[in-house]
């Protein structure tokens, strides 16, 4: 089984903190998405996952750093998937979820582009079934 790469929220926050502009707007990060845009992205991904597998995640948050949007998805596995993970089939669940996320990426591309005002140029996801978590990095066209 391939090792799982984990990104931490603190690393993302540190990256965002280093990108702060010196224009006196303490809470604004260069190129950030605003609250409504983050909500739009999270809602689109949640709805697409719900349509694909019958259950959407219960926790999701979008972060913006430079030319990427990072989406942390938690509590997404179905009862069947949780049972498979408990029985040692983590790799099977991970591969299935990876395929599902690729489909979701295509379904959500136009929504993300509208919400950010930038073209999506890449999409990477790391799924960790044993933690019932996925981290998706959406790469946006550079400013």
C-alpha positions as CSV (number, residue, x, y, z in Angstrom):
1,X,0.0,0.0,0.0
2,X,1.3,3.5,-0.9
3,X,2.0,5.8,2.0
4,X,-0.6,8.5,2.7
5,X,0.7,12.0,2.5
6,X,-1.0,14.3,5.0
7,X,-1.3,18.1,4.8
8,X,-1.9,19.9,8.0
9,X,-4.1,22.9,8.5
10,X,-1.4,24.7,10.4
11,X,1.0,24.4,7.4
12,X,-1.7,25.8,5.2
13,X,-2.3,28.7,7.6
14,X,1.4,29.4,7.8
15,X,1.6,29.5,4.0
16,X,-1.4,31.9,3.9
17,X,0.0,34.0,6.6
18,X,3.2,34.5,4.7
19,X,1.3,35.8,1.7
20,X,-0.5,38.6,3.6
21,X,-0.4,41.9,1.9
22,X,0.9,45.0,3.6
23,X,-2.1,47.2,2.6
24,X,-3.5,47.5,6.1
25,X,-6.2,44.9,5.5
26,X,-5.0,42.4,8.2
27,X,-7.5,39.6,7.4
28,X,-7.1,39.7,3.6
29,X,-4.6,37.3,1.9
30,X,-3.6,38.0,-1.7
31,X,-5.9,36.1,-4.1
32,X,-8.1,34.7,-1.3
33,X,-11.6,33.5,-1.9
34,X,-14.2,35.1,0.3
35,X,-16.6,33.3,2.6
36,X,-19.4,33.0,0.0
37,X,-17.0,31.6,-2.6
38,X,-15.6,29.0,-0.1
39,X,-19.2,28.1,0.9
40,X,-20.2,27.7,-2.8
41,X,-17.2,25.4,-3.4
42,X,-17.9,23.3,-0.3
43,X,-21.6,23.0,-1.2
44,X,-20.9,22.0,-4.8
45,X,-18.5,19.2,-3.7
46,X,-20.8,18.1,-1.0
47,X,-23.8,17.9,-3.4
48,X,-21.7,16.0,-6.0
49,X,-20.5,13.5,-3.5
50,X,-24.1,13.0,-2.1
51,X,-25.4,12.4,-5.7
52,X,-22.6,10.0,-6.4
53,X,-22.7,7.8,-3.3
54,X,-25.9,8.7,-1.4
55,X,-24.1,10.4,1.4
56,X,-22.2,13.6,1.5
57,X,-19.5,14.6,4.0
58,X,-20.6,16.2,7.3
59,X,-17.5,18.4,7.7
60,X,-15.8,20.4,4.9
61,X,-13.7,23.6,4.8
62,X,-12.0,25.4,1.9
63,X,-8.7,27.3,2.3
64,X,-7.0,29.5,-0.3
65,X,-3.2,29.8,-0.6
66,X,-1.8,31.7,-3.6
67,X,-2.9,29.8,-6.7
68,X,-4.6,26.9,-5.0
69,X,-7.8,26.1,-3.1
70,X,-7.4,23.3,-0.5
71,X,-10.6,21.5,0.5
72,X,-10.6,19.4,3.6
73,X,-13.4,16.8,3.6
74,X,-14.2,14.8,6.7
75,X,-16.8,12.2,7.7
76,X,-17.5,11.2,4.1
77,X,-17.5,7.4,4.2
78,X,-20.7,5.4,3.9
79,X,-21.5,2.6,6.3
80,X,-20.4,0.1,3.7
81,X,-17.1,1.8,3.3
82,X,-16.5,2.0,7.0
83,X,-17.2,-1.7,7.4
84,X,-14.7,-2.5,4.6
85,X,-12.1,-0.3,6.3
86,X,-12.7,-2.1,9.6
87,X,-12.2,-5.4,7.8
88,X,-8.8,-4.4,6.4
89,X,-9.9,-3.2,2.9
90,X,-8.6,0.4,3.2
91,X,-6.8,0.2,-0.1
92,X,-10.0,-0.8,-1.9
93,X,-12.0,2.0,-0.3
94,X,-9.2,4.5,-1.1
95,X,-9.1,3.5,-4.7
96,X,-12.9,3.7,-5.1
97,X,-13.0,7.1,-3.4
98,X,-10.2,8.3,-5.6
99,X,-12.2,7.5,-8.7
100,X,-15.3,9.2,-7.2
101,X,-13.3,12.4,-6.4
102,X,-12.1,12.5,-10.0
103,X,-15.7,12.5,-11.2
104,X,-16.6,15.1,-8.6
105,X,-13.7,17.3,-9.9
106,X,-15.2,17.4,-13.4
107,X,-18.7,18.1,-12.1
108,X,-17.5,21.0,-9.9
109,X,-15.0,22.6,-12.2
110,X,-17.3,25.3,-13.6
111,X,-18.7,26.1,-10.1
112,X,-15.1,26.5,-8.7
113,X,-14.1,28.7,-11.7
114,X,-17.2,30.9,-11.2
115,X,-16.6,31.2,-7.5
116,X,-12.9,32.1,-7.7
117,X,-13.0,34.0,-11.0
118,X,-10.0,31.8,-12.2
119,X,-9.6,28.8,-14.4
120,X,-9.0,25.4,-12.7
121,X,-5.8,23.9,-14.2
122,X,-5.3,20.9,-11.9
123,X,-6.9,18.8,-9.2
124,X,-5.1,16.4,-6.7
125,X,-6.7,14.5,-4.0
126,X,-5.3,12.3,-1.2
127,X,-7.8,10.0,0.5
128,X,-7.2,8.5,3.9
129,X,-10.0,6.0,4.5
130,X,-8.9,5.0,8.0
131,X,-9.2,8.7,9.1
132,X,-12.4,9.1,7.0
133,X,-10.8,12.2,5.5
134,X,-9.7,13.5,2.1
135,X,-7.7,16.6,1.2
136,X,-8.2,18.1,-2.3
137,X,-5.9,20.6,-3.8
138,X,-7.5,22.6,-6.7
139,X,-4.8,24.4,-8.7
140,X,-6.0,27.7,-10.2
141,X,-4.5,29.5,-13.2
142,X,-1.8,31.9,-11.7
143,X,-2.7,35.5,-11.4
